[in-house]
């Protein structure tokens, strides 16, 4: 089954045509001719008909050969501009919120993803951790209820993704839908922000960090709410702690999450884990080399120590007669994880060696800026 198309319009700038296997940046004409295909799964015949009707209505004078060439480019060519989402190492994806409802739910957050809105989010984001000890010491007759805590935490994760979508739509481009998946062994949410390639560096950083800011502020609001709702306070405080843990995790610049993509955009690079394709200036080269060395250390520590620690704790709570079985099952999982992480470590080491051998050097602040999709 062919994937559904998204025709991402913009009031003043370029449009983005997302066919599911590629993202094409196009001028408003002929991109608007393809608007009827938004949400459809068209074949080449439908694309040709749309282009012909648009060409005729606007009297643009395109020849049949040009129309066929454009249709071939839209239908047959793959990975003309790979999306940021596709670069994430997700094992599988499931849709949760459609692009339409993502746009509707993100609209109220657009103000909070602008300059002064982000500044205002700092207040609850910092107030929450400062008030945490005070709220924790307040008497409460209720114990932690895990279901409400998880629901509250999940709501914050959804707000995180809506923050990304709102920051993109506030700059004129609609985001795609929200879905779930597995990043190695960790369940994650994701939002398709392919049109980020059309933004300036500052605009890209707003999209990268808006989700973090919204989720951190949400954690602060949970703490302040716990001071009022004493009965739900334990669950709200637990949800706040999980929220900030998720925020901290997403800012780690060694996994393909917000911190990683923010560093990519700040340096003007397409990917931090692949060999450079063209020269960059010395400052960015130095930052990239430091990041890759620290990334190798991070991957080795995570892959060697954390799985064994988690396995020991999990088997310790298992009944004694089942511990051997538990170790065997977990051992298989650890071997698979080591194999996956080993491939990543080897690939990163090769990229580091390739960059050192090429010894890219450019004078001043010159360098190539990549579009990040």
Secondary structure as UniProt FT lines:
FT   STRAND          6..8
FT   STRAND          15..18
FT   STRAND          23..26
FT   HELIX           28..31
FT   HELIX           32..37
FT   TURN            38..39
FT   HELIX           44..58
FT   HELIX           64..75
FT   HELIX           84..87
FT   STRAND          90..97
FT   HELIX           99..107
FT   TURN            108..110
FT   HELIX           111..113
FT   HELIX           115..136
FT   HELIX           146..169
FT   TURN            170..172
FT   STRAND          178..183
FT   TURN            184..185
FT   STRAND          186..191
FT   HELIX           194..198
FT   HELIX           201..226
FT   TURN            227..228
FT   HELIX           230..232
FT   HELIX           233..250
FT   TURN            253..254
FT   TURN            256..257
FT   HELIX           258..267
FT   HELIX           282..301
FT   HELIX           302..306
FT   HELIX           307..316
FT   HELIX           320..322
FT   HELIX           323..358
FT   TURN            364..365
//
